[in-house]
Amino acid sequence: MTLAGRLEDKREAARETDRHIESARNATTAFSADIDVHGLTIGPRNTFTHELATRVDLGKPRDALRLTDNLDVDLERSAAHPHRSDTDQRGSRAA
């Protein structure tokens, strides 16, 4: 999604970004928290971080800020995951 947001044709960038964001959200529905696998962070917080940055790249800072409207609820849900290790938590913050 990040690279799609940087396409020169902004109409195509918006279309491709939406497609990638939807795919990323669908892929992370099975995760209640981010996990770190071989140095790669996968999960809802990581998806959120990339979506926020991508919306800024698209020149839509208000859309990016709107993503934070329910951020506290999302972070509480993620932090409540009972099987999450300290390593996973550090990896999520870094992402």
TASUL-V442154 format. One record per helix or strand of 3 or more residues. SS is the DSSP state (alpha for helix, beta for strand). FROM is the first residue (numbers start at 1). TO is the last residue. If there is no record, write none. Layout:
ss | from | to
SS | FROM | TO
SS | FROM | TO
This chain:
ss | from | to
alpha | 4 | 6
alpha | 10 | 27
beta | 35 | 37
beta | 40 | 42
alpha | 44 | 57
alpha | 61 | 79
alpha | 86 | 94
